[in-house]
């Protein structure tokens, strides 16, 4: 039996007719940027998350950069300020800090949740520390209650990298509303994915939202009037329309992923596998990825491949060992390094059949 990791064409097929109709409207309107489709999606995304403002931008990376740049414009952040970030995150989290002229301070994660460990933060906080970037890695919410206390006690900004956590929720509050501002990615493979790159920023801070709306559009809110030195980072009308259509099925997609993850967690019994844990409750994990750990990761991946099961590694090289970050090469982060050498992502999406899930479970249990 063949089990691909993800087939986006098949996954999106149920939306094709409605998306085609919306794209036809865009083509006929002749309006491709900063139009009604974007405004509609921004209203819908803000409402879905339960916040006041949502601003569509070109990517999740840009969303993070624009948050930092907006706080610099407001005089709350300055070049060289330090931002605490989990050491095992995807490269974009750290890249955004660097691109905004800030300094990333890498902190070891909790090896069970993969997210920031509040007990590791105090030793990294000093007078230069101005923000915490909480990453909801693989779709599981970081310990936001504890991080909110730390941020409040130290007068720090708390920002969410919610790129993988669409719809994850704790205490009836969703990702994107648990901090001062949050960044989302709608990369095609995300739980809510566009047909290209796209991202968004959510916040309840109207002043911050106004700055972001200007910065994403060359620093302008009125054509040819530029209040700030801005960027070109605009979600186009087609991506906004695609996301608006697909948003209606996000919750059902996430629920399917949760049910599949329950099967994996209940039925995989190999002693050579460490399964992911849900730290809070089922709603606090959006299950963008189902990531297991094994000391025999490479052998396991080859074995699964020979049995028709495609897996991926998120992520094989930790950020501080990446060639593009020479200033981080001196760091020794044993927890992070161990995680990156052991993780393996199993297929997880609503296109998988029960038979395919069963095949994955039985194959792993034979390993």
C-alpha positions, 0 to 999 in steps of 0.5 A: 500500500502506498501512503504519500505524505501529502497530496495537495491536489487531492486535498484541495479538490473539494474546494476547486469549484468554489475557488474557480468561481472566486478566481473568475470574479477576480479576473473579471474585476481586473483588481488583483491587489489590496481589494475586496477579497483581501478585506473579506478574508481579513475580516473572516480571519480576525473573527475566526481567531477572536481578535480585532485586527488581521492583516494579510501579508506575503508570507509567514516570514514577512508577518514576523518581520513586519511585527518586529519592524512595526514595534521598532516604528512605534519606538518599543523595539530598537536595533540590537534588542534581544528576543528570546526564541526556542532553539529548535524552531524552523529557521524562519522564526530566527531569520525574522529576528535577524532581518529586523535588526534584533538579536535572537537568544536561543533557549532550549525547549521542553523535550516533551512538548518541543516548545519553550520551557519557561524554567529555561527563560530566567537565565536568558533575560537581561536588560537587553531582552525586549521580547519573547517569541513563542513558537507553537511548534508542530501545532501545539500551543506553547505554555502561554499562561506561564509566558504571559506572567514572565513577559508581564513581570519583565516588561517584555513583548510576547509575540506568537509564531502561530505559523503551524497552529491555526485554530489551536485553542486554550481556555476558549482563546485561539492562537493569535490572541494569546499575545501582543501580536501573532504571525501566521503562515498560509504556505500551501502545506499548512492546515489552512493553506493558500495556492502559494505563499501568504501570511497574516498578522493578528493583534488587538493593538489598533496602533500596531495594526495601523503601522503594519498596514502601512509597512506592508505597502511601501510604508503607505496608506495613501497612494504616493504618500509614504509615512514610513520606510516600508516593504512590499508584502501584500497578500494578493487577491487570489490567495485571499479568495482561496483562503476565504473558501478553505476557511470554512473547512478548517475546523473539520480538517483539524478534527480529522487530524486530531482523530488520526493522531489519537489512533497513532497515539493509542495504537503505536506500541513500538518501544523504539518510538517516542510518541508526541504528547498533548500537554494541555488538552486536545483543542490546544494542538492543531496537529499540523505535524505528527512528529515521533522520535527514534534513536534509529530515525534514519533506519526507521525512515528507510524501513517505512519507505520500503513499505510505501510510507512517505515520511519527512524530517522537520527539521534535519539541521538545527538553526544554530548549525545552519551555514547562514547563521555563523554567529550562532555556530559557537552555541552548544544546545544538546537538547535541540541537537538531539531532537533534530537528530531523532524527529520524523513526521508521519502522514497526517491529513484528511485525505488519508484513509483508515486503511492507510492509517492502519498500514502505518501503525502496523508497519511501525509496530513491526519495526 
